[in-house]
Amino acid sequence: MANLTIKNVPGPVLRRLKTRAALHRRSLNLEVIVCLESLVQSLPVDVNALLAHVREIRRTPARTKLTDRTLTRLKTTGRA
């Protein structure tokens, strides 16, 4: 494994990292590694594709009429 030295870490950042490390019962070094891994492994979100997917899910069929009675029946169907 390689080594990495980080210089001039602001005090508030260091305190938050130490707090997170204690909360997760990790060393400061391991907490920094976990934080870095989560940043570099996250995928960018394609906002337009996400919105298109949400709009497709929310689309109501043309002949469907939702009433309070229908919603109550759908919510309670199969519940004891």
C-alpha positions in Angstrom: 0.0 0.0 0.0 1.1 3.5 -0.6 1.5 6.3 1.9 -0.1 9.7 1.7 0.7 12.7 3.8 -1.9 15.5 4.1 -0.5 18.8 5.2 -2.3 21.9 6.6 -5.5 20.3 7.5 -7.8 22.9 9.1 -8.5 22.4 12.8 -12.3 22.1 12.3 -11.9 19.4 9.6 -9.5 17.5 11.8 -11.9 17.7 14.8 -14.8 16.4 12.7 -12.7 13.6 11.3 -11.6 12.6 14.9 -15.3 12.7 16.0 -16.4 10.5 13.1 -13.5 8.1 13.8 -14.5 7.8 17.4 -18.2 7.4 16.5 -17.3 4.5 14.0 -14.7 3.1 16.4 -12.0 3.5 13.8 -8.5 5.0 13.8 -8.2 8.5 12.3 -6.2 7.0 9.4 -8.9 4.4 8.7 -11.7 7.0 8.9 -9.8 9.2 6.3 -9.4 6.2 4.0 -13.2 5.4 4.3 -14.1 9.0 3.5 -11.8 9.1 0.5 -13.1 5.7 -0.8 -16.7 6.9 -0.5 -15.9 10.0 -2.5 -14.0 8.4 -5.3 -16.3 5.4 -5.7 -19.6 7.4 -5.9 -21.0 7.7 -9.4 -22.2 11.1 -10.7 -25.9 11.4 -11.0 -27.5 12.0 -14.4 -30.2 14.4 -13.3 -32.1 14.3 -16.6 -32.2 10.5 -16.6 -33.3 10.4 -13.0 -36.1 12.9 -13.6 -37.3 11.0 -16.7 -37.4 7.8 -14.6 -39.4 9.5 -11.8 -41.8 11.0 -14.3 -42.3 7.6 -15.9 -43.1 6.0 -12.5 -45.5 8.8 -11.5 -47.4 8.7 -14.8 -51.0 7.8 -14.2 -52.7 5.6 -16.8 -55.3 7.6 -18.8 -58.4 5.7 -17.6 -57.5 5.5 -14.0 -59.4 7.7 -11.6 -58.0 7.8 -8.1 -60.5 8.6 -5.4 -60.2 8.5 -1.6 -62.1 5.3 -1.6 -59.8 3.6 -4.2 -56.7 4.8 -2.4 -58.0 3.5 1.0 -58.9 0.1 -0.6 -55.4 -0.2 -2.2 -53.7 0.7 1.1 -55.6 -1.7 3.2 -55.8 -4.7 0.7 -54.0 -7.7 2.2 -53.6 -6.2 5.7 -55.0 -7.9 8.7 
